[in-house]
Amino acid sequence: IKGSRIRRIARGAGVESKDVKELLKYYHLTKRAMKGFANNRKLRKSLMKQLRFT
């Protein structure tokens, strides 16, 4: 997303541009991680097992 779009989103949300950039960075990292889990059945099973016990 271009800088002007980030500024517009930040202004509309009432936060600073750096907060929007940080959120986008976290979103992309999470998206990439979930894509990896979707392709790895064993990893997904072990993650679900761990989440059940916490």
PDB file of N, CA, C and O in Angstrom, chain B, residues numbered from 101:
ATOM      1  N   ILE B 101       0.860  -1.178   0.000  1.00  0.00           N
ATOM      2  CA  ILE B 101       0.000   0.000   0.000  1.00  0.00           C
ATOM      3  C   ILE B 101       0.897   1.228   0.000  1.00  0.00           C
ATOM      4  O   ILE B 101       1.905   1.284   0.704  1.00  0.00           O
ATOM      5  N   LYS B 102       0.513   2.194  -0.792  1.00  0.00           N
ATOM      6  CA  LYS B 102       1.299   3.417  -0.906  1.00  0.00           C
ATOM      7  C   LYS B 102       1.170   4.275   0.345  1.00  0.00           C
ATOM      8  O   LYS B 102       0.226   4.133   1.122  1.00  0.00           O
ATOM      9  N   GLY B 103       2.138   5.165   0.522  1.00  0.00           N
ATOM     10  CA  GLY B 103       2.182   6.029   1.697  1.00  0.00           C
ATOM     11  C   GLY B 103       0.951   6.888   1.876  1.00  0.00           C
ATOM     12  O   GLY B 103       0.483   7.076   2.999  1.00  0.00           O
ATOM     13  N   SER B 104       0.415   7.416   0.777  1.00  0.00           N
ATOM     14  CA  SER B 104      -0.764   8.274   0.882  1.00  0.00           C
ATOM     15  C   SER B 104      -1.970   7.485   1.384  1.00  0.00           C
ATOM     16  O   SER B 104      -2.786   8.003   2.146  1.00  0.00           O
ATOM     17  N   ARG B 105      -2.075   6.247   0.958  1.00  0.00           N
ATOM     18  CA  ARG B 105      -3.182   5.390   1.406  1.00  0.00           C
ATOM     19  C   ARG B 105      -3.036   5.072   2.889  1.00  0.00           C
ATOM     20  O   ARG B 105      -4.020   5.071   3.628  1.00  0.00           O
ATOM     21  N   ILE B 106      -1.807   4.801   3.323  1.00  0.00           N
ATOM     22  CA  ILE B 106      -1.549   4.522   4.735  1.00  0.00           C
ATOM     23  C   ILE B 106      -1.905   5.737   5.583  1.00  0.00           C
ATOM     24  O   ILE B 106      -2.515   5.594   6.643  1.00  0.00           O
ATOM     25  N   ARG B 107      -1.532   6.918   5.134  1.00  0.00           N
ATOM     26  CA  ARG B 107      -1.860   8.147   5.870  1.00  0.00           C
ATOM     27  C   ARG B 107      -3.371   8.334   5.967  1.00  0.00           C
ATOM     28  O   ARG B 107      -3.885   8.730   7.013  1.00  0.00           O
ATOM     29  N   ARG B 108      -4.076   8.049   4.882  1.00  0.00           N
ATOM     30  CA  ARG B 108      -5.532   8.193   4.880  1.00  0.00           C
ATOM     31  C   ARG B 108      -6.194   7.206   5.844  1.00  0.00           C
ATOM     32  O   ARG B 108      -7.118   7.565   6.573  1.00  0.00           O
ATOM     33  N   ILE B 109      -5.717   5.976   5.838  1.00  0.00           N
ATOM     34  CA  ILE B 109      -6.241   4.965   6.757  1.00  0.00           C
ATOM     35  C   ILE B 109      -5.976   5.385   8.201  1.00  0.00           C
ATOM     36  O   ILE B 109      -6.855   5.290   9.057  1.00  0.00           O
ATOM     37  N   ALA B 110      -4.754   5.849   8.459  1.00  0.00           N
ATOM     38  CA  ALA B 110      -4.386   6.272   9.813  1.00  0.00           C
ATOM     39  C   ALA B 110      -5.255   7.433  10.277  1.00  0.00           C
ATOM     40  O   ALA B 110      -5.730   7.448  11.413  1.00  0.00           O
ATOM     41  N   ARG B 111      -5.457   8.389   9.405  1.00  0.00           N
ATOM     42  CA  ARG B 111      -6.277   9.554   9.754  1.00  0.00           C
ATOM     43  C   ARG B 111      -7.711   9.119  10.063  1.00  0.00           C
ATOM     44  O   ARG B 111      -8.311   9.604  11.023  1.00  0.00           O
ATOM     45  N   GLY B 112      -8.255   8.221   9.268  1.00  0.00           N
ATOM     46  CA  GLY B 112      -9.613   7.737   9.478  1.00  0.00           C
ATOM     47  C   GLY B 112      -9.755   6.906  10.744  1.00  0.00           C
ATOM     48  O   GLY B 112     -10.814   6.899  11.372  1.00  0.00           O
ATOM     49  N   ALA B 113      -8.685   6.205  11.118  1.00  0.00           N
ATOM     50  CA  ALA B 113      -8.723   5.359  12.311  1.00  0.00           C
ATOM     51  C   ALA B 113      -8.320   6.118  13.567  1.00  0.00           C
ATOM     52  O   ALA B 113      -8.487   5.619  14.680  1.00  0.00           O
ATOM     53  N   GLY B 114      -7.793   7.318  13.390  1.00  0.00           N
ATOM     54  CA  GLY B 114      -7.374   8.111  14.543  1.00  0.00           C
ATOM     55  C   GLY B 114      -6.071   7.638  15.159  1.00  0.00           C
ATOM     56  O   GLY B 114      -5.853   7.793  16.360  1.00  0.00           O
ATOM     57  N   VAL B 115      -5.203   7.060  14.335  1.00  0.00           N
ATOM     58  CA  VAL B 115      -3.899   6.600  14.814  1.00  0.00           C
ATOM     59  C   VAL B 115      -2.812   7.185  13.921  1.00  0.00           C
ATOM     60  O   VAL B 115      -3.104   7.867  12.939  1.00  0.00           O
ATOM     61  N   GLU B 116      -1.555   6.912  14.272  1.00  0.00           N
ATOM     62  CA  GLU B 116      -0.441   7.408  13.467  1.00  0.00           C
ATOM     63  C   GLU B 116      -0.122   6.425  12.339  1.00  0.00           C
ATOM     64  O   GLU B 116      -0.480   5.249  12.393  1.00  0.00           O
ATOM     65  N   SER B 117       0.559   6.941  11.322  1.00  0.00           N
ATOM     66  CA  SER B 117       0.927   6.117  10.164  1.00  0.00           C
ATOM     67  C   SER B 117       1.783   4.928  10.570  1.00  0.00           C
ATOM     68  O   SER B 117       1.644   3.840  10.011  1.00  0.00           O
ATOM     69  N   LYS B 118       2.671   5.133  11.545  1.00  0.00           N
ATOM     70  CA  LYS B 118       3.552   4.031  11.965  1.00  0.00           C
ATOM     71  C   LYS B 118       2.748   2.868  12.542  1.00  0.00           C
ATOM     72  O   LYS B 118       3.145   1.710  12.407  1.00  0.00           O
ATOM     73  N   ASP B 119       1.611   3.175  13.188  1.00  0.00           N
ATOM     74  CA  ASP B 119       0.762   2.117  13.734  1.00  0.00           C
ATOM     75  C   ASP B 119       0.129   1.294  12.617  1.00  0.00           C
ATOM     76  O   ASP B 119       0.029   0.071  12.720  1.00  0.00           O
ATOM     77  N   VAL B 120      -0.293   1.960  11.560  1.00  0.00           N
ATOM     78  CA  VAL B 120      -0.884   1.259  10.415  1.00  0.00           C
ATOM     79  C   VAL B 120       0.180   0.400   9.739  1.00  0.00           C
ATOM     80  O   VAL B 120      -0.095  -0.736   9.352  1.00  0.00           O
ATOM     81  N   LYS B 121       1.394   0.934   9.593  1.00  0.00           N
ATOM     82  CA  LYS B 121       2.482   0.175   8.975  1.00  0.00           C
ATOM     83  C   LYS B 121       2.809  -1.062   9.802  1.00  0.00           C
ATOM     84  O   LYS B 121       3.045  -2.138   9.253  1.00  0.00           O
ATOM     85  N   GLU B 122       2.822  -0.905  11.128  1.00  0.00           N
ATOM     86  CA  GLU B 122       3.108  -2.028  12.012  1.00  0.00           C
ATOM     87  C   GLU B 122       2.027  -3.100  11.894  1.00  0.00           C
ATOM     88  O   GLU B 122       2.328  -4.293  11.863  1.00  0.00           O
ATOM     89  N   LEU B 123       0.784  -2.674  11.829  1.00  0.00           N
ATOM     90  CA  LEU B 123      -0.329  -3.612  11.678  1.00  0.00           C
ATOM     91  C   LEU B 123      -0.221  -4.374  10.357  1.00  0.00           C
ATOM     92  O   LEU B 123      -0.436  -5.585  10.318  1.00  0.00           O
ATOM     93  N   LEU B 124       0.108  -3.670   9.288  1.00  0.00           N
ATOM     94  CA  LEU B 124       0.258  -4.318   7.983  1.00  0.00           C
ATOM     95  C   LEU B 124       1.400  -5.328   7.998  1.00  0.00           C
ATOM     96  O   LEU B 124       1.295  -6.407   7.414  1.00  0.00           O
ATOM     97  N   LYS B 125       2.500  -4.967   8.677  1.00  0.00           N
ATOM     98  CA  LYS B 125       3.643  -5.866   8.769  1.00  0.00           C
ATOM     99  C   LYS B 125       3.241  -7.143   9.507  1.00  0.00           C
ATOM    100  O   LYS B 125       3.571  -8.247   9.074  1.00  0.00           O
ATOM    101  N   TYR B 126       2.526  -6.985  10.624  1.00  0.00           N
ATOM    102  CA  TYR B 126       2.066  -8.130  11.403  1.00  0.00           C
ATOM    103  C   TYR B 126       1.096  -8.986  10.583  1.00  0.00           C
ATOM    104  O   TYR B 126       1.149 -10.215  10.633  1.00  0.00           O
ATOM    105  N   TYR B 127       0.222  -8.335   9.837  1.00  0.00           N
ATOM    106  CA  TYR B 127      -0.739  -9.046   8.991  1.00  0.00           C
ATOM    107  C   TYR B 127      -0.020  -9.922   7.965  1.00  0.00           C
ATOM    108  O   TYR B 127      -0.369 -11.088   7.778  1.00  0.00           O
ATOM    109  N   HIS B 128       0.983  -9.349   7.305  1.00  0.00           N
ATOM    110  CA  HIS B 128       1.699 -10.105   6.274  1.00  0.00           C
ATOM    111  C   HIS B 128       2.473 -11.278   6.878  1.00  0.00           C
ATOM    112  O   HIS B 128       2.520 -12.357   6.288  1.00  0.00           O
ATOM    113  N   LEU B 129       3.081 -11.071   8.054  1.00  0.00           N
ATOM    114  CA  LEU B 129       3.793 -12.164   8.719  1.00  0.00           C
ATOM    115  C   LEU B 129       2.834 -13.291   9.098  1.00  0.00           C
ATOM    116  O   LEU B 129       3.136 -14.468   8.902  1.00  0.00           O
ATOM    117  N   THR B 130       1.685 -12.922   9.638  1.00  0.00           N
ATOM    118  CA  THR B 130       0.689 -13.910  10.045  1.00  0.00           C
ATOM    119  C   THR B 130       0.142 -14.656   8.835  1.00  0.00           C
ATOM    120  O   THR B 130      -0.047 -15.872   8.879  1.00  0.00           O
ATOM    121  N   LYS B 131      -0.108 -13.928   7.765  1.00  0.00           N
ATOM    122  CA  LYS B 131      -0.626 -14.548   6.540  1.00  0.00           C
ATOM    123  C   LYS B 131       0.363 -15.579   6.002  1.00  0.00           C
ATOM    124  O   LYS B 131      -0.026 -16.670   5.586  1.00  0.00           O
ATOM    125  N   ARG B 132       1.642 -15.220   6.017  1.00  0.00           N
ATOM    126  CA  ARG B 132       2.676 -16.129   5.537  1.00  0.00           C
ATOM    127  C   ARG B 132       2.759 -17.372   6.430  1.00  0.00           C
ATOM    128  O   ARG B 132       2.909 -18.489   5.934  1.00  0.00           O
ATOM    129  N   ALA B 133       2.663 -17.171   7.740  1.00  0.00           N
ATOM    130  CA  ALA B 133       2.723 -18.299   8.675  1.00  0.00           C
ATOM    131  C   ALA B 133       1.530 -19.225   8.477  1.00  0.00           C
ATOM    132  O   ALA B 133       1.693 -20.445   8.473  1.00  0.00           O
ATOM    133  N   MET B 134       0.346 -18.672   8.314  1.00  0.00           N
ATOM    134  CA  MET B 134      -0.852 -19.491   8.121  1.00  0.00           C
ATOM    135  C   MET B 134      -0.789 -20.269   6.814  1.00  0.00           C
ATOM    136  O   MET B 134      -1.290 -21.390   6.728  1.00  0.00           O
ATOM    137  N   LYS B 135      -0.183 -19.681   5.812  1.00  0.00           N
ATOM    138  CA  LYS B 135      -0.021 -20.375   4.537  1.00  0.00           C
ATOM    139  C   LYS B 135       0.876 -21.599   4.731  1.00  0.00           C
ATOM    140  O   LYS B 135       0.631 -22.659   4.154  1.00  0.00           O
ATOM    141  N   GLY B 136       1.913 -21.438   5.546  1.00  0.00           N
ATOM    142  CA  GLY B 136       2.801 -22.555   5.851  1.00  0.00           C
ATOM    143  C   GLY B 136       2.085 -23.657   6.610  1.00  0.00           C
ATOM    144  O   GLY B 136       2.305 -24.838   6.343  1.00  0.00           O
ATOM    145  N   PHE B 137       1.224 -23.279   7.562  1.00  0.00           N
ATOM    146  CA  PHE B 137       0.473 -24.267   8.325  1.00  0.00           C
ATOM    147  C   PHE B 137      -0.509 -25.014   7.430  1.00  0.00           C
ATOM    148  O   PHE B 137      -0.712 -26.216   7.599  1.00  0.00           O
ATOM    149  N   ALA B 138      -1.104 -24.325   6.501  1.00  0.00           N
ATOM    150  CA  ALA B 138      -2.086 -24.948   5.614  1.00  0.00           C
ATOM    151  C   ALA B 138      -1.439 -26.032   4.761  1.00  0.00           C
ATOM    152  O   ALA B 138      -2.086 -27.018   4.408  1.00  0.00           O
ATOM    153  N   ASN B 139      -0.168 -25.851   4.431  1.00  0.00           N
ATOM    154  CA  ASN B 139       0.522 -26.809   3.577  1.00  0.00           C
ATOM    155  C   ASN B 139       1.172 -27.949   4.357  1.00  0.00           C
ATOM    156  O   ASN B 139       1.631 -28.921   3.757  1.00  0.00           O
ATOM    157  N   ASN B 140       1.218 -27.842   5.690  1.00  0.00           N
ATOM    158  CA  ASN B 140       1.916 -28.841   6.487  1.00  0.00           C
ATOM    159  C   ASN B 140       0.945 -29.469   7.494  1.00  0.00           C
ATOM    160  O   ASN B 140       0.685 -28.896   8.552  1.00  0.00           O
ATOM    161  N   ARG B 141       0.427 -30.616   7.166  1.00  0.00           N
ATOM    162  CA  ARG B 141      -0.602 -31.268   7.989  1.00  0.00           C
ATOM    163  C   ARG B 141      -0.074 -31.652   9.378  1.00  0.00           C
ATOM    164  O   ARG B 141      -0.777 -31.473  10.372  1.00  0.00           O
ATOM    165  N   LYS B 142       1.160 -32.179   9.457  1.00  0.00           N
ATOM    166  CA  LYS B 142       1.732 -32.575  10.749  1.00  0.00           C
ATOM    167  C   LYS B 142       1.881 -31.371  11.671  1.00  0.00           C
ATOM    168  O   LYS B 142       1.540 -31.439  12.852  1.00  0.00           O
ATOM    169  N   LEU B 143       2.384 -30.283  11.134  1.00  0.00           N
ATOM    170  CA  LEU B 143       2.577 -29.068  11.920  1.00  0.00           C
ATOM    171  C   LEU B 143       1.241 -28.542  12.421  1.00  0.00           C
ATOM    172  O   LEU B 143       1.129 -28.106  13.566  1.00  0.00           O
ATOM    173  N   ARG B 144       0.242 -28.583  11.574  1.00  0.00           N
ATOM    174  CA  ARG B 144      -1.092 -28.102  11.947  1.00  0.00           C
ATOM    175  C   ARG B 144      -1.674 -28.957  13.073  1.00  0.00           C
ATOM    176  O   ARG B 144      -2.270 -28.429  14.012  1.00  0.00           O
ATOM    177  N   LYS B 145      -1.503 -30.274  12.977  1.00  0.00           N
ATOM    178  CA  LYS B 145      -2.004 -31.172  14.024  1.00  0.00           C
ATOM    179  C   LYS B 145      -1.325 -30.895  15.359  1.00  0.00           C
ATOM    180  O   LYS B 145      -1.986 -30.824  16.396  1.00  0.00           O
ATOM    181  N   SER B 146      -0.005 -30.739  15.331  1.00  0.00           N
ATOM    182  CA  SER B 146       0.711 -30.503  16.587  1.00  0.00           C
ATOM    183  C   SER B 146       0.343 -29.149  17.184  1.00  0.00           C
ATOM    184  O   SER B 146       0.257 -29.018  18.405  1.00  0.00           O
ATOM    185  N   LEU B 147       0.130 -28.160  16.357  1.00  0.00           N
ATOM    186  CA  LEU B 147      -0.271 -26.841  16.847  1.00  0.00           C
ATOM    187  C   LEU B 147      -1.649 -26.913  17.493  1.00  0.00           C
ATOM    188  O   LEU B 147      -1.857 -26.347  18.567  1.00  0.00           O
ATOM    189  N   MET B 148      -2.579 -27.590  16.864  1.00  0.00           N
ATOM    190  CA  MET B 148      -3.925 -27.713  17.422  1.00  0.00           C
ATOM    191  C   MET B 148      -3.893 -28.480  18.746  1.00  0.00           C
ATOM    192  O   MET B 148      -4.630 -28.157  19.678  1.00  0.00           O
ATOM    193  N   LYS B 149      -3.039 -29.492  18.817  1.00  0.00           N
ATOM    194  CA  LYS B 149      -2.902 -30.265  20.049  1.00  0.00           C
ATOM    195  C   LYS B 149      -2.372 -29.377  21.175  1.00  0.00           C
ATOM    196  O   LYS B 149      -2.864 -29.445  22.301  1.00  0.00           O
ATOM    197  N   GLN B 150      -1.387 -28.555  20.881  1.00  0.00           N
ATOM    198  CA  GLN B 150      -0.823 -27.643  21.876  1.00  0.00           C
ATOM    199  C   GLN B 150      -1.854 -26.614  22.319  1.00  0.00           C
ATOM    200  O   GLN B 150      -1.940 -26.298  23.505  1.00  0.00           O
ATOM    201  N   LEU B 151      -2.621 -26.099  21.399  1.00  0.00           N
ATOM    202  CA  LEU B 151      -3.621 -25.087  21.734  1.00  0.00           C
ATOM    203  C   LEU B 151      -4.723 -25.666  22.617  1.00  0.00           C
ATOM    204  O   LEU B 151      -5.273 -24.962  23.463  1.00  0.00           O
ATOM    205  N   ARG B 152      -5.041 -26.919  22.428  1.00  0.00           N
ATOM    206  CA  ARG B 152      -6.078 -27.563  23.219  1.00  0.00           C
ATOM    207  C   ARG B 152      -5.689 -27.657  24.692  1.00  0.00           C
ATOM    208  O   ARG B 152      -6.551 -27.567  25.567  1.00  0.00           O
ATOM    209  N   PHE B 153      -4.402 -27.836  24.972  1.00  0.00           N
ATOM    210  CA  PHE B 153      -3.943 -28.029  26.343  1.00  0.00           C
ATOM    211  C   PHE B 153      -3.592 -26.731  27.055  1.00  0.00           C
ATOM    212  O   PHE B 153      -3.238 -26.768  28.234  1.00  0.00           O
ATOM    213  N   THR B 154      -3.673 -25.612  26.402  1.00  0.00           N
ATOM    214  CA  THR B 154      -3.336 -24.343  27.066  1.00  0.00           C
ATOM    215  C   THR B 154      -4.549 -23.626  27.570  1.00  0.00           C
ATOM    216  O   THR B 154      -4.431 -22.547  28.150  1.00  0.00           O
TER     217      THR B 154
END
